[in-house]
Amino acid sequence: AVVTDDEIVDVDDNFMDPQLCATMACDIYKHLRASEAKKRPSTDFMERVQKDINSSMRAILIDWLVEVAEEYRLVPDTMYLAVNYIDRYLSGNTMDRQRLQLLGVACMMIAAKYEEICAPQVEEFCYITDNTYFKEEVLQMESAVLNYLKFEMTAPTAKCFLRRFVRAAQGVNEV
């Protein structure tokens, strides 16, 4: 089948909506893809780096963090970023299972500071762990994560690309 020009949908044709950034959209998404490649966690960190934790422990942590995000009514971007920080940190640092939840709350706190208008305080992150960790421990882990990530907190997540993909999919259906 031959595709003609009238069958190709331009998802960047709405110049009237300033939020869509139609004139810069291609450049923005090229930059996001390049940034995503640089800030992507390794694909085999569980097998290569981690000795005391496994993928099901990570999954339990992420499920719990989803509940935390819902409890504190955090925006979805915060959750996506927190998972990115966790995986990037685990890609280069061994973690024992007793401190995995500490890593999770520290990454969630960093992401909340980055994304939220009113982020929960460190004491709230201690409380949500049933005070398993002291304020100082959470702050030390926050510092360790920030230093390991070289303070490169802006990271494209799946959510960054979702709006554009949905527009493209809807455009295909309209043809």
Secondary structure as UniProt FT lines:
FT   HELIX           5..7
FT   TURN            11..12
FT   HELIX           18..20
FT   TURN            22..24
FT   HELIX           25..38
FT   TURN            43..44
FT   HELIX           45..48
FT   HELIX           55..71
FT   TURN            72..73
FT   HELIX           76..90
FT   TURN            91..92
FT   HELIX           97..99
FT   HELIX           100..115
FT   HELIX           122..128
FT   TURN            129..131
FT   HELIX           135..148
FT   TURN            149..151
FT   HELIX           158..174
//
